[in-house]
């Protein structure tokens, strides 16, 4: 090729798009994801706007259903079943469990069906497909932080004083977000290939809710089963939130480390599994 | 020498036909392992399971290059692989094998209004849609006013799109798409939407884009739009590249393939006319045959505008008929009667004895009907008093546009295009005005 003084040619050279057959184990193209951040932003905005479109109470609808659930659980387990709560108001136990749990529950549900719900985009334009399951993770943060606000207000109302350890909640929630992302990626990719996953999901989430200390304190589980129970990555997340807010028990080190390891493994493997499915997604959906 | 915009090297894409069973794939490694254990086969040897699922090749070994500034049409009948090719080039799906590279910023428009959400306002949808199509926030802001003005929706900018009329929705969607500004533009038949006025506006905009020297790939069934936008054309047939060349000659090859004649072998199209329920008639039409003729009177495969056509009608008299006229009428698809030819028009009448047969040949010269499908009906009788036989739908024929004769890119609106000559006289306007006044 001859030397060309035309500067525009340089810009052509720098942007060559290569189209190749699907390859196994493609790494994530972080640069490309960053280039599509605006798309991510508008899709998140779209999801948030759709939830509140046409409602009078708007963001109140984020906190009302969990407050109702929390009330029911407090009456059922705290007052009727008399589950011991170690001097703490039972409603605080339930609320603190529900903050990370509801985020996980809602986002994983949405992420699982996200590819099918956005099929009209996937079959018409190119963008990094990873954006699609990430959208509900970001949109769900609104709910997560609103509910966290409610929890903090409730804690203050019940007479507990703010403490430096409250800051640790951020760490716990980041862990919850990563775990949610990993599981969300796995299920969204699985649901593209196997539609039965979508039907199975509500059952799995329900089982998971009762296998985690969401509606009851960790101490409610017999101590001889801790070794097994603590393998659930949600134990470490919820218990560390309760430790940060209410103090009392020693920091749940064992279950927290389990959570960190599980979240990392699931997230990393989730990204790769998603990548292996995304190439064919437009053909299958 | 202009630079390469696009290089496609032996791209193939296959799909599985029939019911795909994803669970079979999941089972396969376990079944395979079990069989290896049972039969004592080394795990290094290839799998027992044969891949007996049938594959459908939507594209097979497609290779071509496009230079910057070229406008290339991609044509082919349904299922030829046009959309699959566009989907691969716009990276929506990946090829099964092969390689392609794209130099420069690519914008693909496979649908108007991708990602429009009814709950979002017009403004939000402009941003969302433009972002989906690959513009960044600054570029959208720069074009925002233009997009709104083109769509004529400024009053309703902050109204959710679900309250828009379908026309407003369409205008907004096209407006966003039309203000994309990529170096390489890939278009599917997005123009075939909306009413005539809207299509005209879109066509004008598209023509502008094509003439700005941008690289354009346009997929269409419509030879007229290919010929008006594209210099070059690719013809796909059953997933293979059947032709690649200048738009006119590829369009001709496509028309010949479309006429349903294998190997573009010209033949006379003969229809036998059913004689049911015609026992009591004096005479009946037996058959009709159409033969498109080329410039030198030779039989051709495709009837194009400006061709000749021979019509042969056979008649059988059951009882004697005297001084009978035979009329062939040609109708548009919409039902308008456009041409009548008949023996009586030339002062010729037919007399047959009982059991006798006759063949009447008509040759239509220089048929300048607009491209489309036409119905042929037959009438025989003694005007105006007696009908002997009437066949309302004897046969049908298609007239294709003649790619070599088109100087004006848009499709004909009139049914009939007469031959005409013209001249243009130019001069100084004020001087002419003076001469008129004086």
Interface residues (C-beta under 8 A of the other chain):
Chain A: X2 X9 X11 X12 X13 X15 X16 X17 X18 X19 X20 X21 X22 X38 X39 X42 X43 X45 X46 X49 X50 X53 X54 X120 X121 X122 X123 X124 X125 X126 X127 X193 X194 X279 X280 X282 X283
Chain B: X1 X3 X11 X15 X22 X23 X26 X68 X87 X88 X89 X90 X91 X92 X93 X94 X95 X96 X97 X98 X99 X100 X101 X102 X103 X104 X105 X106 X108 X110 X111 X114 X115 X117 X119 X120 X124 X127 X128 X131 X132 X133 X134 X136 X137 X160 X183
